[in-house]
Structures are given as structure tokens and as C-alpha cells.
Amino acid sequence: MADNLTDALKKLKITAVDSTADSLEGCLDCLLQALAQNNTETSDKIQKSGILQVFASLLTPQSSCTAKVANIIAEVAKNEFMRNPCVDAGLIPPLVQLLNCKDQEVLLQTGRALGNICYDSHEGRSAVDHAGGAEIVIDHLRSLCSKTDPASEKLLTVFCGMLMNYSNENDTLQSQLINMGVIPTLVKLLGIHCQNSALTEMCLVAFGNLAELESSKEQFAYTNIAEELVKLFKKQIEHDKKEMIFEVLAPLAENDIIKLQLVEAGLVECLLEIVQKTVDSDKEDDIAELKTASDLMVLLLLGDESMQKLFEGGKGSVFQRVLLWIPSNSHQLQLAGALAIANFARNDGNCIHMVDNGIVQKLMDLLDRHVEDGNVTVQHAALSALRNLAIPVVNKAKMLSAGVAEAVLKFLKSEMPPVQFKLLGTLRMLIDAQAEAAEQLGKNVKLVERLVEWCEAKDHAGVMGESNRLLSALIRHSKSKDVIRTIIQSGGIKHLVTMATSEHVIMQNEALVALALIAALELATAEKDLESAQLVQILHRLLSDERSAPEIKYNSMVLICALMGSELLHKEVQSLAFLDVVSKLRSHENKTVAQQASLTEQRLAVES
């Protein structure tokens, strides 16, 4: 065989220039035979022989050998080491030219050759791009789209594969295909050829590639992709096929319009069915399917319209089914159930309905199951749901009397920042305008000490910010001397002072209001901590800074007046030129600030 190959390669070199079709054909057959027996070794010999350059001249629409030459190129380009040499030998321009011919066999082998050269090859893709190959292939897809004979379907499969290899993981080329209008064509293909599994698979992989791009989602939204995918999904029995469709659904479902289309196409019913079938199974495939289906369900609920459609005023069958996931024994379903509730709890109406219908107890029972060595993701999800449910004013007292604060406090010992973050947010929502609860929590030394500790969690900005905000909220909502004393004794003052310098105006404001209450109710106990935290200097800086928001300036002046009751802090105020700064603010464009500046100036003048 090796001798025949060497002879064929020599003969090809000589005869390619001036030869009969028959002698060429024999040489090409010999090459194809050798490639079928040992592709890598034969490809290596073909490269070393320098015959690739000769192939460029053989790729003409007139020659009867063209399909065989393209087939040989397709075979050698299965090897990574052959792709660049094919480009360097100038094979891409003649191959792309062949895409314009009518012969189906030539088109098939040309599509294979270009697809294989493009596979994981930057040079191959650039050369095809430069020669304008993608546009011609898309035109072929359009014109062949409605043909269902085996030869046309085979050609469509090869062309889809070629575009996939051409654009895989390359945002620029994917955008180019999208701009050429490939998406509606591929969706149409999927609808017409859903019985052809090879072509369907190619379409799905192509969708998977394109669906990650934001611009593609807008185009997909104008097709009936949701309907086609759900229709296809319903027919699947094999796990791998379902997985392929899931991989397309997940990125597409990030788009709110497509979310709604998928809900309307009946995807949710399919997902619920999968959950029901796989929930008690310990097979690896079933566990994976359960996770994917329940995760996708949660994703569909992130869209406002799709979520509201499935909630149906709390009477929706989907909502009712999801409620049953929470007491399940599957951690995956508990997690998805809690996340789904958190997503349903995105408007006051839904939150009020759910609290009135007993969801809080279900979530507290779930948390109870995860207190000791619990599943962190489930803890985080259940706390997220409770936090959202606590936003409407009418829910706060109901949730407090149901024991939510106590249930949440069980997680104070958690060392997981995501859990800490949600725990803090839930408590802060619960005590908003709830004086009694704020006082009760504010006198809880363990809680306050933990908050002070977390105020120093520099590695976790979210936890640090929420701890500061909860400290401030305990004071603002309780207006209690006992709470203030507990916070002073636990070393919380310095954190509230630091919070007044936050980059977020809302946090600055919350800190200043809390500090004003401390100054009004417990100044004597707090003065040393306020001094060492350099509050007076910070207030001077806030008032001098033109960028400070009007409410910051206003609250800073209110606080300065309150601090005058302390001899220690009064001296500090006198040592800094507060009068100059405050008198300038009398002409501030904000009337409330200007008014407070006049009052503060009088106070400073009297006390000086």
C-alpha cells in the first residue's frame, strides 16, 4: 500500500499539469484508499510530498475529479497538523468558489473540506471569512431549507456543521452570521426537519453557539424557536438529546420575551413532568435532569410577565406544584422551591398573598432542617425568599409574630458570607418601622456583637455594608436608650461613624440619623467613642465637601447641634472653623439646608 501511495503521489505531481481524467482518478482513488486505512500517516506523506499546492489547480467546477479532490482535503483536514498547510497551499479560495456550483456531490465534499479546515483553526476561519464563504453557505441553507429528500438533508447537515466549526467560540464570526440572518433560517430548518436527528442535532449545536450572544436573543425572540424547541423536547426519550435542548434553552431563557414564549409554548409542564419522574431516582442521568429542569424553572420565573402568568393570583397550578418542592427530601428541589418563592415574591401583591396563605411556616420548617451542618445554598435561598416576603409593610408584623426573627437568628453562627448577607437583609427588612421588634433585637447582645464583628469583614463588602445598615436600623427604628447602650458597649459606635463616610448616600444618611439619635439620647455614654472615631472632623469634611448631597449636609448640621451638649465634643467643634462652613450654606439652593444652616449658625454663635 505504501509503495502504491508513493507512486500515486509522484504520478499526481506529473500528471496534474497535463493528464487525462482517468489517470488522475486512479491516483486520487489510491489516496482515498490510503487515507481510509491510516489517515494520520497518509496525511503526513501528502503534506511532505508538496501535493497540496497541486490540489489548488485541480479544484475547478469543470473537472470530473473535483469532488474527489475536495473529499481528500476533507479527510486530511481531520488532522489538526494539516489545517494550516491547507490554508497555506491556497486551497480556501478555490474551495469557496466551488460553493457556487450546482453539483451536489461537489457541494457536499466542499462543505466537509471547509468545515474540517475551520475546526479549531483561526487561520482556517480567517481565510474562509476573507473569501466570503459563510454568506454563500447561508444562501444554500435558505434555498435548500424546504427540501426533505435524503441528499438535500445530508447537504444541509454538512453546511450547518461547517458554519458551526467556522464560528464556534468566536464572537466576531457569530455576530457576522447573526447579521447575515442565519437565525430565522436555522429555526425554520429545525421545524421542517425535526424528524432528521443528524440535522436536528447540528441545528441545536449551532443554536447553542449563537444563543450566548445578546444580539442573537433579540433575533431568536422574533422567531418561533420557543415553540419548536418545546415541540422537539416533548418527543425526546434519550437523556443526551434532552440535555442538548436544555443547553439551548438555558441561555435563551435569559431573555424576558423568550421566557414568556417558552411558558406559553408549554415548557413548564414538561419541566414539572421531568421533576415528578426523576425526584426519587438515584440514577446519575435522572439527578442531572432534575437539577437542569428545576434550575430552568427558576430561571423562567425571573421574568416579570412569565412569573405573573405562572402565579395566577396564587391559584396557578404551577405555583401550587412548586410549593410542594419545599418540604421535599431532595436538596435540589428544596433549593429550587425556595428560589422560586423568592422570584414569585417580587411584588407586594404576591408577597401579601403568600404570607396570608402560610408560606412563611413552610420556609421556616425548611430552614430548621438546615440549621446544623445544613446545605448553604438552601439556607441562602430560603433567607432570600423570607427577605423578599418581608418587604410589604403589612407583612412585617405577621412575619415577626410567626417567629421569623428567631428562626433567622439561628444562623448567626454561620461562617458563610452569602448566608450572613441574606440573614442581615432579612432582619433589616423585618424591623423597618417595627419599634418593638427593633428594640428586642437591639438588646440582643449576641446579635449586636456579631454585627460589630461583621462590620469589619473587609473581604466581604456586602456583609460589611449590611451589618452597618442593620446596626443603624436598630437605633433608628427602636429609638431606645437600651439599644444604644448595647451598641456602645459592643463597640459599634466607630462603625456608624465610618458608615457616615460611605460612598452610598443612603448609607451615609442612615448613619447620620442613628448618630443624631445617639447624641440626643445617650451623649454622655457615647462621647468618648464619638471623639476617638473623629466624628467632629468627619462632619466638618462632609459640610465642606461640595459633592455632599443636600440631605447629608442637613443631617450633619442637625448632628453638630446635638453634639454641643458634650463639653468634650463642644471643644472639638470650636477648634474647627465650623461657623465659616455653615454660614456659606445659608445661601444653599436647597431651602431646608439653608434653613438648618441659619439655625446651626445661631447655635454655634451662642455656644462659642
C-alpha positions in Angstrom: 0.0 0.0 0.0 2.8 2.4 0.9 4.5 1.8 -2.4 1.2 2.4 -4.3 0.8 5.7 -2.3 4.3 6.9 -3.1 3.7 6.1 -6.8 0.3 7.8 -6.8 1.8 11.0 -5.2 4.6 11.1 -7.8 2.2 10.4 -10.6 -0.2 13.1 -9.4 2.6 15.7 -9.4 3.5 14.9 -13.0 0.0 14.2 -14.4 -1.8 17.1 -12.6 -0.5 19.5 -15.1 -1.2 17.6 -18.3 -3.2 14.5 -17.7 -6.3 12.6 -18.6 -9.1 12.4 -16.2 -8.7 8.6 -16.0 -5.1 8.6 -14.8 -5.9 11.3 -12.3 -8.9 9.4 -11.0 -6.8 6.3 -10.3 -4.2 8.3 -8.3 -7.0 10.1 -6.3 -8.7 6.7 -5.5 -5.4 5.4 -4.3 -5.0 8.4 -1.9 -8.6 8.0 -0.6 -7.9 4.3 0.0 -4.7 5.0 1.9 -6.5 7.7 4.0 -9.2 5.2 4.9 -6.6 2.8 6.2 -4.3 5.2 8.0 -5.4 8.8 7.9 -2.7 10.4 10.0 0.3 8.7 8.3 -1.1 9.2 4.8 -1.9 12.9 5.6 1.7 13.4 6.8 3.0 11.9 3.5 0.7 14.1 1.4 2.0 17.1 3.2 5.6 16.2 2.8 5.1 15.4 -0.9 4.1 19.0 -1.7 0.9 17.8 -3.5 -1.4 20.2 -1.6 -0.4 23.1 -3.9 -1.2 20.9 -6.9 -4.8 20.3 -5.5 -5.5 24.1 -5.7 -5.3 23.8 -9.5 -7.5 20.7 -9.6 -10.4 22.3 -7.8 -12.3 23.5 -10.8 -16.0 23.2 -11.5 -15.3 21.7 -15.0 -13.1 18.8 -13.8 -14.8 15.5 -13.1 -12.3 14.8 -10.3 -13.2 17.9 -8.3 -15.4 16.1 -5.8 -12.7 13.5 -5.1 -10.0 16.2 -4.5 -12.4 18.0 -2.1 -13.0 14.7 -0.4 -9.3 14.1 0.1 -8.9 17.7 1.5 -11.8 17.0 3.9 -10.1 13.8 5.1 -6.6 15.2 5.6 -8.1 18.3 7.4 -9.4 15.9 10.1 -5.9 16.2 11.4 -5.0 19.3 13.3 -1.5 19.5 11.8 -2.9 19.6 8.3 -5.3 22.6 8.7 -2.7 25.4 8.4 -0.9 23.7 5.5 -4.2 23.5 3.6 -4.6 27.3 4.1 -1.0 28.0 3.2 -1.4 25.9 0.0 -4.1 28.4 -1.1 -6.9 25.8 -1.0 -9.6 28.1 0.6 -10.3 30.5 -2.3 -10.9 27.7 -4.9 -13.0 25.7 -2.4 -15.2 28.7 -1.7 -15.6 29.3 -5.4 -16.8 25.7 -5.7 -19.7 26.6 -3.3 -21.3 28.3 -6.3 -21.5 25.1 -8.4 -24.7 23.0 -8.8 -23.3 19.5 -8.4 -24.5 18.1 -5.1 -21.5 15.8 -4.5 -19.1 18.6 -5.1 -21.0 20.8 -2.7 -21.1 18.1 -0.1 -17.3 17.4 -0.2 -16.5 21.1 -0.4 -18.7 21.8 2.7 -16.9 19.0 4.5 -13.5 20.3 3.5 -14.2 23.8 4.6 -15.8 22.7 7.8 -12.8 20.5 8.8 -10.3 23.2 7.9 -12.2 25.7 10.1 -12.4 23.3 13.1 -10.4 25.0 15.9 -8.3 26.8 13.4 -8.0 30.6 13.5 -6.2 30.6 10.2 -8.8 28.5 8.5 -11.7 30.6 9.7 -9.9 33.9 8.7 -9.3 32.5 5.2 -12.9 31.4 4.8 -14.1 34.7 6.1 -11.8 36.6 3.7 -13.1 34.5 0.8 -16.8 35.2 1.7 -17.6 31.5 2.3 -20.2 32.0 5.1 -22.6 34.1 3.1 -22.7 31.5 0.2 -23.4 28.7 2.7 -26.2 30.6 4.3 -27.8 31.2 0.9 -27.6 27.5 0.3 -29.3 26.8 3.6 -32.1 29.2 2.6 -32.7 27.7 -0.8 -32.4 24.1 0.4 -34.4 24.6 3.6 -37.7 23.2 2.4 -36.3 20.2 0.6 -36.7 16.9 2.6 -35.1 14.4 0.2 -32.1 12.5 1.8 -29.5 14.1 -0.4 -30.6 17.7 0.4 -30.8 16.8 4.1 -27.3 15.5 4.1 -26.1 18.6 2.4 -28.0 20.8 4.9 -26.3 18.9 7.8 -22.8 19.4 6.3 -23.5 23.1 5.8 -24.8 23.6 9.3 -21.7 21.7 10.6 -19.4 23.9 8.5 -21.0 27.2 9.9 -20.7 25.7 13.4 -17.0 25.0 13.1 -16.5 28.4 11.4 -18.0 30.4 14.3 -17.6 28.2 17.4 -16.5 30.3 20.4 -15.7 33.2 18.1 -18.0 36.2 19.0 -17.0 38.2 15.9 -17.8 35.5 13.4 -21.0 34.5 15.4 -22.1 38.2 15.2 -21.4 38.1 11.4 -23.6 35.1 11.0 -26.4 36.7 13.0 -26.2 39.9 10.9 -26.4 37.7 7.8 -29.7 36.4 9.1 -28.8 32.8 9.9 -31.1 32.5 12.9 -34.5 32.6 11.2 -33.2 30.1 8.6 -31.9 27.7 11.3 -35.2 27.9 13.2 -37.1 27.1 10.0 -34.8 24.2 9.4 -35.5 22.8 12.8 -39.2 23.0 12.2 -39.2 21.3 8.8 -36.5 18.6 9.5 -37.4 17.7 13.1 -37.5 14.0 12.0 -33.9 14.0 10.9 -31.9 13.5 14.0 -28.4 14.4 12.5 -29.7 17.7 11.1 -31.6 18.4 14.3 -28.5 17.9 16.3 -26.5 20.2 14.1 -29.2 22.9 14.4 -29.1 22.5 18.2 -25.4 22.8 18.5 -25.5 25.9 16.2 -28.2 27.4 18.4 -26.1 26.6 21.5 -23.2 28.5 20.0 -25.2 31.5 18.9 -27.6 31.8 21.9 -24.8 33.0 24.3 -24.7 36.3 22.3 -27.0 39.1 23.5 -27.7 40.2 19.9 -28.9 36.7 19.0 -31.5 36.6 21.7 -33.3 39.6 20.1 -33.4 37.8 16.8 -34.5 34.5 18.4 -37.3 36.4 20.0 -38.8 37.2 16.6 -38.9 33.5 15.5 -41.0 30.6 16.8 -37.9 29.0 18.4 -39.7 28.5 21.7 -42.5 26.5 20.1 -40.1 24.4 18.0 -37.8 23.6 20.9 -40.7 22.6 23.2 -42.2 20.5 20.5 -38.9 18.8 20.0 -38.3 18.4 23.7 -41.6 16.6 24.1 -40.6 13.9 21.6 -37.2 13.1 23.3 -36.7 10.0 25.3 -32.9 9.9 25.5 -31.1 11.9 28.2 -28.4 13.2 25.9 -30.9 14.7 23.4 -32.8 16.4 26.3 -29.5 17.7 27.6 -28.7 19.2 24.2 -32.1 21.0 24.1 -31.6 22.2 27.7 -28.2 23.7 26.7 -30.0 25.9 24.1 -33.0 26.7 26.4 -30.9 28.0 29.3 -29.2 30.9 27.5 -32.3 31.7 25.5 -34.4 31.8 28.7 -32.3 34.7 30.0 -34.3 36.9 27.6 -37.7 38.0 29.1 -39.6 37.9 25.8 -38.4 34.3 25.2 -39.2 33.4 28.8 -42.8 34.3 28.2 -42.8 32.4 24.8 -41.5 29.3 26.5 -44.1 29.5 29.2 -46.8 29.9 26.5 -45.4 27.0 24.5 -45.8 24.7 27.5 -42.2 24.2 28.6 -43.2 24.5 32.3 -45.5 21.4 32.1 -42.6 19.5 30.5 -40.3 20.6 33.3 -42.8 19.7 36.1 -43.2 16.2 34.5 -39.4 15.7 34.5 -39.2 16.7 38.2 -42.0 14.2 39.0 -40.3 11.4 37.1 -36.8 11.9 38.5 -37.3 13.2 42.0 -37.0 9.8 43.7 -34.3 8.3 41.4 -30.7 7.9 42.3 -29.5 7.4 38.7 -26.9 9.9 37.6 -28.8 11.0 34.5 -32.0 11.5 36.4 -30.3 13.6 39.1 -28.7 15.7 36.4 -32.1 16.1 34.6 -33.8 17.0 37.9 -31.3 19.8 38.5 -31.5 21.2 35.0 -35.3 21.1 34.9 -35.7 22.8 38.3 -33.0 25.4 37.6 -34.6 26.3 34.3 -38.0 26.6 36.0 -36.5 29.1 38.5 -34.9 31.0 35.5 -38.3 31.3 33.8 -39.7 32.9 37.0 -37.1 35.7 36.7 -39.2 37.4 34.0 -42.0 39.6 35.5 -44.6 38.6 32.9 -43.7 34.9 32.8 -43.7 34.9 36.7 -47.0 36.6 37.0 -48.6 34.3 34.4 -47.5 31.3 36.4 -48.5 32.8 39.7 -52.1 33.3 38.5 -53.1 35.2 41.7 -51.7 32.4 43.8 -54.1 29.9 42.3 -51.8 28.8 39.4 -51.2 25.0 39.3 -47.5 25.7 38.7 -47.3 27.8 41.8 -49.1 25.1 43.8 -46.7 22.4 42.5 -43.6 24.5 43.3 -44.9 24.8 46.9 -44.7 21.0 47.2 -41.0 21.2 46.4 -40.1 23.0 49.7 -40.9 20.1 52.1 -39.3 17.6 49.6 -36.4 15.4 50.7 -34.3 16.4 47.6 -31.9 19.3 48.4 -32.1 20.3 44.7 -35.9 20.7 44.9 -35.8 22.4 48.3 -33.3 24.9 46.7 -35.4 25.4 43.5 -38.6 25.7 45.6 -37.2 28.4 47.8 -35.6 30.3 44.9 -39.0 30.1 43.0 -40.8 31.6 46.0 -38.1 34.4 46.2 -38.9 35.0 42.5 -42.7 35.0 43.0 -42.1 37.4 45.9 -41.2 40.3 43.6 -44.2 42.4 44.0 -46.3 43.4 47.1 -49.5 41.7 45.9 -47.8 38.3 45.5 -45.9 38.7 48.9 -49.1 39.5 50.8 -51.0 36.6 49.3 -48.2 34.1 50.0 -47.8 35.3 53.7 -51.6 35.1 54.2 -51.5 31.6 52.8 -48.9 30.1 55.1 -45.7 30.2 53.0 -43.7 31.6 56.0 -44.1 28.4 58.1 -43.0 26.2 55.1 -39.8 28.3 54.7 -39.1 28.3 58.5 -39.6 24.5 58.6 -37.1 24.2 55.7 -34.6 26.4 57.5 -35.0 24.3 60.6 -33.9 21.2 58.6 -30.7 23.0 57.6 -29.5 24.6 60.9 -26.9 22.0 61.9 -24.4 21.4 59.0 -27.1 22.5 56.6 -26.9 23.0 52.9 -25.6 26.5 52.4 -27.4 27.1 49.1 -30.7 26.1 50.6 -30.2 28.4 53.6 -29.3 31.2 51.3 -32.4 30.6 49.1 -34.8 30.3 52.0 -33.5 33.5 53.6 -33.8 35.3 50.2 -37.4 34.3 50.0 -38.1 35.5 53.6 -36.3 38.8 52.9 -38.5 39.5 49.8 -41.7 38.5 51.6 -40.8 40.9 54.4 -40.8 44.0 52.1 -44.5 44.9 52.2 -45.4 46.8 55.3 -48.4 44.7 56.2 -46.3 41.5 56.2 -43.7 42.6 58.8 -45.8 42.3 61.9 -47.3 39.0 60.7 -43.9 37.5 60.0 -42.5 38.7 63.3 -45.3 37.2 65.2 -44.8 33.9 63.3 -41.3 33.8 64.7 -39.2 34.6 61.6 -36.7 36.7 63.6 -36.0 33.8 65.9 -35.7 31.4 63.0 -33.3 33.7 61.2 -31.1 34.3 64.3 -30.3 30.5 64.5 -27.9 31.2 61.6 -25.9 33.9 63.4 -23.1 31.4 63.8 -22.8 30.8 60.1 -19.4 31.5 58.6 -20.7 31.6 55.1 -20.8 35.2 53.7 -23.8 34.6 51.4 -25.9 33.3 54.3 -24.7 36.2 56.6 -25.6 38.7 53.9 -29.2 37.4 53.4 -29.7 37.0 57.2 -28.8 40.6 57.8 -31.0 41.8 54.9 -34.0 39.8 56.2 -33.7 41.2 59.8 -33.3 44.7 58.4 -36.5 44.3 56.3 -38.4 42.9 59.3 -37.7 45.7 61.7 -38.4 48.5 59.3 -40.8 50.8 61.3 -41.3 48.0 63.9 -40.2 49.7 67.1 -40.9 46.7 69.4 -39.0 44.2 67.3 -36.1 46.6 66.7 -35.8 47.1 70.5 -35.9 43.4 71.2 -33.2 42.6 68.6 -31.2 45.7 69.5 -30.9 44.5 73.1 -29.8 41.0 71.9 -26.1 41.2 72.9 -25.1 38.2 70.8 -26.6 39.7 67.7 -25.1 43.1 68.3 -21.6 41.6 69.0 -21.8 39.6 65.8 -22.9 42.7 63.8 -19.9 44.6 65.1 -17.6 41.7 64.2 -19.1 41.6 60.6 -18.7 45.4 60.3 -15.0 44.6 60.0 -15.5 41.9 57.3 -13.3 43.8 54.7 -13.2 40.8 52.4 -17.0 40.8 52.1 -18.2 44.3 51.3 -21.8 43.2 51.1 -21.8 41.7 54.6 -19.9 44.7 56.0 -22.4 47.1 54.4 -25.5 45.2 55.6 -24.1 44.9 59.2 -23.6 48.6 59.3 -27.1 49.2 58.0 -28.7 46.9 60.5 -26.8 48.5 63.4 -28.2 51.9 62.3 -31.7 50.5 61.7 -31.8 49.0 65.2 -31.3 52.5 66.6 -33.5 54.4 64.1 -36.5 52.1 64.5 -36.3 51.5 68.2 -35.2 55.0 69.4 -34.3 53.1 72.5 -31.7 54.0 75.1 -31.2 50.4 75.9 -30.4 49.5 72.3 -28.0 52.4 72.1 -26.2 51.3 75.3 -25.9 47.8 74.0 -24.4 49.1 70.7 -22.0 51.4 72.6 -20.9 48.6 75.0 -20.3 46.2 72.0 -18.0 48.8 70.2 -20.4 49.7 67.5 -20.1 53.5 67.5 -16.9 53.7 65.4 -18.6 51.6 62.6 -21.5 54.0 62.5 -19.1 57.0 62.2 -17.2 55.2 59.4 -20.5 54.5 57.7 -21.2 58.2 57.6 -18.3 58.4 55.0 -19.7 55.7 52.8 -19.8 56.3 49.0 -23.6 55.5 49.1 -25.7 58.5 50.1 -28.4 56.2 51.6 -25.9 54.6 54.0 -24.4 58.0 54.9 -27.8 59.2 55.7 -28.8 56.2 57.8 -25.6 56.6 59.8 -26.1 60.3 60.5 -29.7 59.8 61.6 -28.6 57.0 64.0 -25.7 59.1 65.3 -28.1 62.0 65.9 -30.4 59.7 68.0 -27.3 58.6 70.0 -26.4 62.2 70.6 -29.9 63.0 71.7 -30.5 60.0 73.9 -27.1 58.8 75.3 -24.5 61.5 74.6 -22.7 61.2 77.9 -22.1 57.4 77.4 -21.1 57.8 73.8 -18.9 60.9 73.8 -15.6 59.2 74.2 -16.3 56.7 71.4 -17.5 59.5 69.2 -14.3 61.5 69.9 -12.0 58.6 69.2 -13.8 57.9 66.0 -13.2 61.5 64.9 -16.8 62.3 64.2 -16.4 66.0 64.5 -13.6 66.1 61.9 -15.7 63.9 59.6 -18.8 66.2 59.9 -16.5 69.2 59.1 -15.4 67.3 56.0 -18.9 66.4 54.9 -20.1 70.0 55.3 -17.1 71.4 53.4 -17.4 69.0 50.5 -19.4 70.5 47.7 -20.2 67.0 46.4 -22.1 66.1 49.6 -25.8 65.6 48.9 -28.3 68.1 50.5 -29.7 65.6 53.0 -26.1 64.8 54.1 -25.4 68.4 54.8 -28.7 68.8 56.6 -28.3 65.8 58.8 -24.6 66.7 59.5 -25.8 70.1 60.9 -28.5 68.5 63.0 -25.9 66.2 64.5 -23.4 69.1 65.1 -26.1 70.9 67.2 -26.8 67.7 69.1 -23.1 67.2 69.9 -22.9 70.7 71.5 -24.3 69.1 74.7 -21.0 67.4 75.3 -18.2 69.5 76.7 -15.6 67.2 75.1 -17.1 67.4 71.6 -18.1 71.1 72.0 -14.3 71.9 72.3 -13.6 69.9 69.2 -16.4 71.8 67.3 -14.9 75.1 68.4 -11.4 74.2 67.4 -12.5 73.7 63.8 -13.9 76.6 61.7 -17.5 75.3 61.6 -19.0 78.8 61.6 -17.3 79.7 58.3 -18.5 76.5 56.6 -22.1 76.7 58.0 -22.6 80.4 57.2 -21.8 79.7 53.5 -24.6 77.1 53.5 -27.2 79.7 54.4 -27.3 80.6 50.7 -27.6 76.9 49.6 -30.1 76.3 46.8 -31.9 73.7 48.9 -34.2 75.6 51.3 -34.2 73.0 54.0 -30.4 73.0 54.0 -30.3 76.9 54.1 -32.8 77.0 57.0 -30.8 74.4 59.0 -27.6 76.4 58.3 -29.2 79.5 59.9 -30.3 77.6 63.0 -26.9 75.9 63.3 -25.1 79.2 62.9 -27.1 80.7 65.7 -26.4 77.7 67.9 -22.7 77.9 67.2 -22.6 81.6 67.8 -24.4 81.3 71.1 -22.2 78.4 72.3 -18.9 80.0 71.2 
